[in-house]
């Protein structure tokens, strides 16, 4: 992971401590292998390592706490990828202490978040275990128990492998309120179709006009309670098929207690008929933005006793929310973001608690290690004193919207692009290519493109554009993973998208993405016999003045330093592109904003984990003007790099 960017007052100090800690760790391991001269020397190195680790850890927590408080006040996030020391616990170590009931897929969302730089989840696990430690996982309801007789959690590789996510086997309206008089006495109320169609715009359930038989509607207003829930928890359905009377009574009572005269929820308010469905979905942003209160409903959160609302109860809400089913759905992500101005959580026995109160008290009084989960949920934090004007949809950067969705899915994969467009604040858009065309004229961070996201195919000008915000289809299973194997029999690496903050900014045009990159351009010189350069010729290697080199060149003289192995490896990388018929190949690094320590340009490094070498973009061209996206490549650190030149006129098509 790249060095911390100067986003906080402690960033430079943290980088220094991290470098020192890595040096001490390497020395400690080396001396262990060489057998230290004395036990005292080994102890001294261990104490030095422990002291430096404690310094880095506590300083990092203070930096994160400061970032969280800043975000709470201004709704501005300075959170970027901080450099992790090599001694930070790896995924396998953390996994061993993960609570059994906690879904691996949901936990991976938290573990891979940039806020989880310390990878210290001990306090969170302790709080979670108090409430769910004695429960078996429900990721695999139908899976056979393992040899120990215990039900196994899902493998955490894809949402389709987890029955917390899959809702096909869940009966609609199977959930009932805690005050339900009994299944025999509970009836279904269905929509008054005429009432629905006579109302204009977004419709909500009218508390005044709905009775024990029919749901009747009124327009969504600023006096509406918006309910965000998980369909697979049994409250799903459609107004034509019916809504449990006890659930209607629950939300009616809660709405009135909050001073509302109506409530909106997808089950009673989004019909099956496609035209009405898409019309209703087009209003979702405004429904949650303009609602008086948004109520978050999740079955695990409803297990937490928040009466009285003690600090322990608020810690439990936080620890559960960050890994609950509600937090890993794409639709609920959208609803929570749009309703964040007054977001409340439904707890045990229908008590409710304000999420902002949870954040404030945890940040003020709880363990510093719980700051990271707060930051992982920062998109649900409202800006103090801010209320959008009527009709306004607060904008979310395309890069940030994609990051938030790269581990979240919709049960219906066709909805992913719809949600993507709504999270960005755009109008409802169904096709990915139309989504990207709607972004023409907008800026885009080039570092954002360093991901394994599939790209649009057959769309000139958009070969670089991700076709979906998340890497995996929701149905990805063992067969899907087996089909994604390299020619060497290795699993293809999956690099989720990050926001690319700190990289050069390009512009989306009708012709493609025009941006500044560090470039190494190569062409196949057919007149050359196989030589040290393997028949390839390198452009951009002309002599430059010392001033030009200082400001425009990265890795000056790299070509002269490349050995036979490096030339061979590079040839293996670019040959398949030439075989496609391209005359030129470009190796592209996003440019780090600002300058390197020596004043020259430097490549932007991927913000996520799981990379050993730098990620670069490979592109092909036939005219030296338009460059067609090929793939993202992880450079082998044992292979020497050629020289790169910074150019502002690269057009990816």
N, C-alpha and C positions, 0 to 999 in steps of 0.2 A: 504494500500500500504506500502511496506517495507521502511525502512529508506533509505535516500539517500546514495549511495555508494560514496567513496572518488574519484570522477571523476573531481572535481574542487576545487579550493582553498577555496570556500565558503561552501562546502558540510557539514562539521562538524558544522559550525556556523549555517547553515540553519536547521539542525536537532535539535540543541539546541533551536532555536527560535520557531520551530514548536511544540516541546514539551511544551515550556512555553505558547505558544498561546493556545494549547489544554487545558492546566491546567486552564488558565484564563477563557476560554470559558465555561468549565464545572462549574467553581466556579460562573460565572455570571448567568448561567442558574439555578443553585441550589439556589442561593440567590434570584432570581426572584420568584421561586416557594415558597420559605420560607418567602417572603415579607421582603425586607431589612429593617434594623433598621431605615434608614433615606434615604431621597432622595439624599443627598450628597454621601452616600456610593454607591448607584446605579450609580450615575453619574461617580464616581471615577472608578468603575469597567468597565463601558462602555468606558471611555477615555483610560484606560489601555489596554483594548481589541483592541480598534481602533489603538492605537499607535503600539502595537505589530503586529497587522495585517499589517499595513503600512510598518513596518520594514521587515517583512517576504516577503511581496509582492514586494517591491522595490529590496530587496536583490536577490530574485528569478529571477527577470527580468534581473538584472546585471549578474547573473550566466548564464542564457540562452543566453544573448548577447555575453558573453565571449565564450560560447560553439559554437555559430554560427560563430563568427569570426575565431575561431580556426579551425572549419570545413572548412570554406571557404579557408583558407590558406593551410591546410594539407590534406583535404579530409578524416579526421579522426574524428569520432564522439565519444564524451564522454557522450552522452545523455543516461541516464538510468532513471528508475522510481524514482522520488523524492517523498518524503513523503508529502502527502497533509494534511493540517490541517482540522479539522472537520468543520470549519467555511466556507470553500470554497463552493461557490454556487453549488447546486445539479443540475442534469440534468433537472428536471422539472422547476426550476427557470430560467435557461439559455434558455430553449425552449420558454418561454413566450415572450422573446424579439428577437427571431430569425426572420429575415426578411421573409415575406410570400413567396416570390419568391424563396428563398433558399431551395433547396431540403433537406429534413430531412436525407435521406440516405447518401448524400454527406457530410452534416454537421457532422454526427456522426463519419465519418472517421477522421475529424479534432478534434472533441471534445474528442475522446478517445485516441488521440495520446499522447505519453509520454511528448511531448513538451508543451501540453496544461495544465500544472500543475496548473496554476492560475485560469483556467476556466473564464478568463476575455476576452470577445469578443466584448466589447463595441465599441472600435475604428474600428474593422473590420466590425461590423454591420453598423456603421455610414457610412463608405466608400462605402460599398455595396449598402446601401439604396440610396445613391446619384444617382446611375446608374439604380437600379432595384426596388426601393422602391414603385413605382406606378404600378408594374406588378403583375398579378395573376400567381400563380404557374402553371407550365405545367407538373407536375408529373402525373396528372390524366386528360388527355385530353378528355376522354370519360365518366368520372364519373359525376354523377349528382351533381349539386351544393347543398350545405348544406342549412339549413333553413334561413341563412342570405343572400342567393343568391350568395355567393362567391364560386369559385372553390377551392376545398380542395387540400392541398399538400398530397403526399403519406404518409403512416404511418411510413416510415423509418425503417421498420422491415426487409425488404429484397429487393434486386434489382428487383425481378420479380413483386413487387407491384408498381413499379414506371415506368411510361411510358417514362421518360427521358432515362431509361435504355433499355426498350424493343424497338426493332426496327422492329418488324414484320409488323407493320402498316405503316412504313415509305417507301415511294416510292424511289427506287434507282434513283440517278441522278436527284432528285427533287430540289437540290440546284443550284443556278446560281450565277455568279460573279456580283458584284455591277456594273461593266461596260458591262454587257451582253446587246446586242442590242435588246433583247426581245425574249420571248419564241418561237414565230413563226420563228424568224430568227436564233435561236440557234439550231445547229444540233449535232448529236452524231457522234463521231469518234470511230471506232472500231479497233481492233488489226490487224496487219499484222502477221498472224500466222507463216508464213515462216520466217519472220524477228525475231520473238520471239524464235523459235526453233533453228534457226541458230546461235544465240548468245550463248555463253558459260558462265556458272556460273550465278551470280545474274544479272538480266536485269533491266535497267532503261530506261525511255522514252528519246529518242534522240531528242534534240532540233533542230538539223540540218536536220534530215531526216524525222521527223513527219510532215505531212501536214494536211490540213483541212478535210481529209477523213480517213486516216489510221495512227494508232500509230505504230511507228517503234522504234526498240530497239538497245541499245548498252550496254556494260558491265558497272556495277556500279564501279565508281572510286572515288578518293579523290576530284574530281571536280563535284560530284553529290549533288544535294539538296534532302534531305530526308524529306518527308511530313508525319506528324503524325496527323491523324484526327479522328473524331468520326463518325462512320458509320451511326448511326441513325440521324445525322444532314443533311443527304441528299446527301452526296458525295460518298456514297458507290456504289458498282457495280462490274462488272467483265469486263475484256478487250473484251470478246466476245460480250457482250450486249451493250457496248458503254460507252463513257465518254463525258460529255458535252464539246463542243468546247470552250465555254467561260471559263471553269475551266482550260482547257489545256492552254489557252492563259494567264490566271492569273499566273499559276505556271511557264510557260515559261518566262514571263516578270520578275517575282521575281527571278528565277534562274539566268537569265542573269545579273540582277542588283547585284547579289551576286558573280558574277564571275564563275558561274557553267555552264557546257555544257550539263547537263542532270538532270532529276529529277526522284526520286523513290516515288511511292505511291501505296498502295495495290490495289486500284480499277483498274488502268490500267496495273498493273504489276503482279498480282496473278491470274492465270486462274482458272477455275472451276474444270477441270479434276484433280482427286485426286493426281496422281503421280506428275504432274507439280506443283500442289498446295503445297504439302509437300516439294518438292525441293525448291520452292521459300521461304517457311517459314523457311527452314533451313538456309537461307542466311540472315535472318532479323538482327541478331546481328551484323554481319559484315557490312550490309548496313548502319546502323545508326552510328556504331563506326567510319567507314572510311569516312562517308559523310563530305563534306566541311561545310555544315550547316544543322541543323535539324529545320524544321518549325513546330511549334505547332499550330493547327487550331481547334478552338472551337467556336461555334456560340455566346456564351456569351462574350468571349474575343474579338470577332470581333465587339462588340458593343462599346468598349472602344476607345475613341479618344486619340491617343498617339502622335498627331502632334500639338504642340510640346511635346516632352517627358518630361513633368514636373514631379516634385515629386508627385503631386496629381495623375497624370496619372499612375505612377509606383505603388503607393499605391492601386489604383483601379485594376491594373493588378494582384497584389498579392492577394487582397481580393477576386477577382473573380476566379483566377486560383485554389486556394486551395479548392474551393467547386464546381468547374465546372464539367461538364460531362466527359471531357477528363481526369480529375484526378482520377476518380473512375472506369476506365476501366483497365482491366488487360493487354490487348495488348498495349495500349498507355503508361501504366506504363513502360513496357519493352522498348518501343521505346524511351521514354523520358530519361530513365536511360542510354541507350546505346548512345544516341545522345547528352548527357549533355555537352560535351566538347564545343559545339557552338550552344546552343539551343536558337532559336528566336521565338517570338510570333507574330502571325498575328493579327493586330488590325483593327480598323475602316478604311475604304477606302483603304485597302491593304497596310497600313503602317506596318512596322515591328519594333520590339524592342528586344534587347538582354536580356535574362532572367538574366544573370549574372549582367548586369547593374541595373536591377530592384532590385536584392538582395543587391548589394553594396550600392545603394543610400538609400534604406529603412533602412538598418542596420546603415548607417552613419548619416542619417538626420531625420528619421521619429520617430514616437512614439514607445517607448520600448515595448508596448504591441503587436506590430506587429512582434516582434522577433519570437514568437511561431509559427505563420504561416510560417515564413521562415524556421524554423527548421523542420516543418512538411513536407516541400518540399526539405529537404536536399539531398535526393537521386538524385535530378536534378542539384546539385551543382558540377561543375567540379573541379578537382585538378589543381591548378595553374601550368602552364608550362608542364602539362603531356599530352603526346599523345602516345597511345599504338603502339607498333611495329606491322608491317603487320602480320595479322593472329591471333593476340592476342585478347582474350576476357577477359576484367577485371573481376576478380572473385568477386562474392557477396556471403557472407556466407549463408548457407542454412537456418539458423535461421532468418537472416535478410530478405532474400527473401520471406520466409513464412509470416513474419510479414507484409511486404509490400502488400502481396496479400490477407491477411485475411479479408479485407473489399472491395476487388476489384474482379470483375468477368468478364468473357467473355460471350458474348451473346450466343455462342455455348459452352455448358458445356464441350464438348469433348476436347476443346482447353485448358482447365485449366492446365492439366499436361504438355502439350507442352510448355505453357508459363512459368510455374514453372521451368522447366528444362532450358529454355533459360535465365531466370532471373539469375539462379545460374551460368550460363556460360557453362552449359553442352551442349552436342549435343542434337538434337531434340529427345525427348523421349515421347512416346504416353501413356504408362501404368504406373500407380503409383508404382507398385511393381518393374518394371524395373528402374524407377527413383531412388528408394531407393537402389537397388542392385548396381547401378552405384556409390553410395556413400560409398561403402565398403572401409574401411581403413581411412575414414575421421573422424574428431572429431565432437562431438555434445554436446551442453550444456544441461545437464539434466533438468534444469529449463524450457527450451523450451517446454518440454513435458507436462507441466501443462496447459492443454487447453481442450476444449470440442471437438476438432477436431475428426471426425470419424477416426477409425483406419483400417488398412488392415486386411482382414479376410481370413482365410485359407492359410496363408503364414507363415510357421514355420520360426522363426527367426526374423519376422517383425510384430508381433502382436502389438508392441508399436508404429509403424510408422504411422503417419497421412496419410490417403488416399487422402487427398486434402489439399491445403493450407488455404482455407476459410471454415468457419463453415457451411454456408447455401448454398444449391443449388440455382441458380438464380431464380428458379420458386417457391421458398418457399412462400406459401400463408397461408391463414387462416387455411386451412385443414392441411397443414404441421405442423403448430404450435400446432393445436389441437391434433395431433398424437404424439407430444413430451411432454406428460404430465406424471408426476410421479404417483406412486401408491396412493399417498396422494392427487391427484388432483391438484398438483402444477406444474407450468411450469418449465421444465428443464432449469437450468441456462446455459447460453452460455458464455464461457470464451475464448476469442480469444487468439491466440498464441502470445507471446512476445519472444524476443530474448534470454532470460535466462541468460543475461550477469551477471556475478558475481556468477554463480552456478558452481558446479564441472563439469568437462568435461569428457565425456565418448568416447568410440571408437566404430564405427560401424564395426562389423566383419561379416563374412559369417554365423556365428552361431547366431548372434544377437547383441544387444547393451551391451557392457561390461563397467560398470561404478561404481563409488563410490556413495553410498547412506547412509543415516541414516535409519536403518532397525529395525523393530519390527516384529519378526517371530512368528507365532502362529500355533499350530496344535490341532486337535480334539483328545482328550484323551478319547477314548470310555470306558476305565476302570473306569473313574471318574463318580460318580453320580453328578447330578446337584448341584453345590455348589456355593459359593461366586464367583467362576471363571466360573460358567455356563458350566462346562465340558470342558473348553478350557485350554490348557497349553501354557505357554509363554516360548520360547527359549530365548537365549541371556540374561538371567537374573542372570547368575552365578556371583559369587563374583569376583571382579577385584581389582587390586592394586590401590592405590590412584592415581598413575601416569597414569595408563590405563584409569581410570575413567575421569581424567582431559582432556585427549586428544581424547578419543574415545566415550564417553557417553554423550548423551543429555537427560535431564530430569531424572537424576539419582534417583532411588527409586520410579519412577512414578507408578509402579504396586502396591506398598504397599499403595499408597495414593488413588488409585481408589476406589470409593464407589460403592454401588450396582447399582445405576443408570448408572454409567460409564461402568461397566461390562456388563450390559444389552444392552446398546447402541452399545458397541463394538461387542457383540454377534450378534445383529441384522445386523451389517455391514458385518461380515465375514461368517455368516451361509449360505447365498446363494452361496458363493464360494465353501464351503465344499459340498453343495448339488450337485454341478457340478461334483463332484468326486475328487477334489483336496485334498491331505492330509495336505498341508501346505498353509497358507496365509501369505503374507508379507505386512506390511504397510511401504511405502517408502517415505521419504522426500529427495528432492535434498539437497546436502550439500552446504552451503554458503562457497565460497572461503575465505581464511583467517580464523580467529578464532573469537569467540564471545568476548565480553568485558571481560569475565573471562578467556579467553584463550582456552575454549573448543569449540567443534563443535556446530553449530546451523543450523536449517533448512532454506532453501532458501524460500522466500515468493514471491507469485505471483505478477507480476509487474502491472497488470491491476486493474480495479475497480470492484465493485459489489461482493466482498467477505468479509464475516465477520470473518471467521475462516481460518486457514491455509489449503492449498490444498495439498493433498497427493495422491500417486499412490497406487492402490490396485492390487496385483499380486498373482497368485496361482501357486503351484508346487507340483509335486509328487516325485521328487528325490532330492530336496534341492539344485540342481545345476542349472537347467533351470527354470526360472520364467516367466509365461505367463501373459501378460498384461490383466487386467480386466476393470478398469475404473479409472477416477480421482474423488476423493471424497473431499468435503469441510467438515472439522472437525468442529463439534459443539463446540463452545467455552465454553459452560456450562458443557461439558463432559471432565473429566480429561484424560490426555494423559498417556500411559504407557512409559516405558523406551525405548530409541532407542540407537543402537550402530552403529558407523560408520564402514562400510565394503567396501572394494575395489573390491570385486570379484563377484558382483551381475551381472548375465547374464540374460537380458530380451530377451525372444524369442517370 
